[in-house]
Amino acid sequence: MRVTARSSRAAIGAALLLSGCGAGWSQVPVAPAALASEPTEVRATMADGSRVVVAMPRIEGDSLFGEVDGTARAIAIADVQRLALPVASRSRRSAGTVAVATALAVLAAGWAILILGNY
């Protein structure tokens, strides 16, 4: 097995990509009580089916306030079909952990073969 800088970068890149698979979304009612836990972001599904992630969300009166792509916005609650809060999925997080551990083990084995092969 030949380990090169390119294969090392590929293994590390794959491990980093796979480790980011731990989040999902949980639907909540479109109401002020849905944001009682003070989430840092919420995903709003609009009446036309488009989705917007709102950072620092709060509901006041008939509007959802927050930041969308770094810009302050107010969205009419009447235009929001669903809200969803981010949640960590245990199974996704576990799969990401296994993938990262496997990639690192393969990388370590490759380096050990490379180092031992030079003696």
Legacy VTK file of the C-alpha trace (Angstrom):
# vtk DataFile Version 3.0
C-alpha trace
ASCII
DATASET POLYDATA
POINTS 119 float
0.000 0.000 0.000
1.481 3.315 -1.030
0.534 6.333 1.057
0.982 9.706 -0.561
0.147 13.217 0.552
-2.778 13.135 -1.880
-4.274 9.950 -0.392
-3.769 11.361 3.118
-5.639 14.540 2.203
-8.417 12.486 0.613
-8.841 10.365 3.755
-8.897 13.417 6.011
-11.353 15.210 3.703
-13.686 12.208 3.639
-13.548 11.943 7.417
-14.429 15.622 7.837
-17.317 15.433 5.373
-18.788 12.341 6.993
-18.497 13.769 10.495
-20.935 16.572 9.631
-23.922 14.250 9.214
-25.245 14.549 12.759
-28.062 17.061 12.467
-31.677 16.887 11.393
-34.789 18.977 11.835
-37.821 18.441 14.080
-41.107 20.098 13.140
-42.791 22.363 15.685
-46.021 24.387 15.594
-45.900 27.882 14.099
-46.414 29.653 17.437
-44.375 31.677 19.959
-44.288 28.654 22.301
-42.276 26.748 19.653
-39.369 29.113 20.273
-39.566 28.978 24.083
-36.296 26.999 24.198
-34.614 29.963 22.462
-33.070 28.061 19.540
-30.199 29.686 17.662
-31.900 28.922 14.351
-35.148 27.645 12.895
-36.035 26.430 9.410
-39.210 27.976 8.020
-41.021 26.255 5.164
-42.952 28.858 3.266
-46.389 28.440 1.678
-44.742 28.123 -1.777
-42.562 25.229 -0.516
-39.300 27.181 -0.294
-37.233 26.907 2.893
-35.437 29.630 4.803
-33.121 29.187 7.796
-33.660 32.029 10.257
-30.943 32.724 12.825
-31.823 34.180 16.242
-35.561 33.681 15.622
-38.360 35.230 17.621
-42.083 35.545 17.025
-43.696 38.857 17.861
-47.259 39.632 16.894
-47.904 38.256 13.423
-44.254 38.032 12.277
-41.192 35.819 12.582
-38.125 37.989 13.107
-34.476 37.012 12.727
-31.513 36.989 10.369
-31.491 35.293 6.975
-28.041 35.103 5.390
-26.804 37.788 7.785
-29.605 40.243 6.971
-32.362 41.159 9.453
-35.768 40.047 8.207
-39.386 39.933 9.239
-41.537 37.177 7.760
-45.329 37.191 8.054
-46.527 34.150 10.033
-49.321 33.768 7.442
-46.604 32.968 4.851
-45.015 30.237 7.021
-46.388 26.733 6.506
-44.079 24.893 8.970
-41.256 25.537 11.414
-38.520 23.065 12.293
-35.853 23.148 14.992
-32.405 21.578 14.570
-31.868 18.319 16.463
-28.913 15.974 16.664
-29.648 12.486 15.404
-27.945 9.773 17.442
-27.789 7.326 14.556
-26.352 9.909 12.154
-23.823 11.050 14.731
-22.825 7.438 15.417
-22.422 6.708 11.704
-20.254 9.799 11.320
-18.120 8.760 14.291
-17.606 5.258 12.862
-16.709 6.686 9.457
-14.183 9.105 10.963
-12.628 6.367 13.113
-12.364 4.041 10.091
-10.753 6.721 7.921
-8.256 7.571 10.647
-7.421 3.876 11.195
-6.777 3.398 7.467
-4.623 6.519 7.430
-2.641 5.375 10.496
-2.134 1.904 8.994
-0.891 3.431 5.757
1.584 5.653 7.572
2.797 2.705 9.690
3.410 0.656 6.540
5.211 3.594 4.951
7.430 4.175 7.973
8.174 0.480 8.606
8.811 -0.091 4.929
11.673 2.418 5.007
13.686 0.500 7.659
LINES 1 120
119 0 1 2 3 4 5 6 7 8 9 10 11 12 13 14 15 16 17 18 19 20 21 22 23 24 25 26 27 28 29 30 31 32 33 34 35 36 37 38 39 40 41 42 43 44 45 46 47 48 49 50 51 52 53 54 55 56 57 58 59 60 61 62 63 64 65 66 67 68 69 70 71 72 73 74 75 76 77 78 79 80 81 82 83 84 85 86 87 88 89 90 91 92 93 94 95 96 97 98 99 100 101 102 103 104 105 106 107 108 109 110 111 112 113 114 115 116 117 118
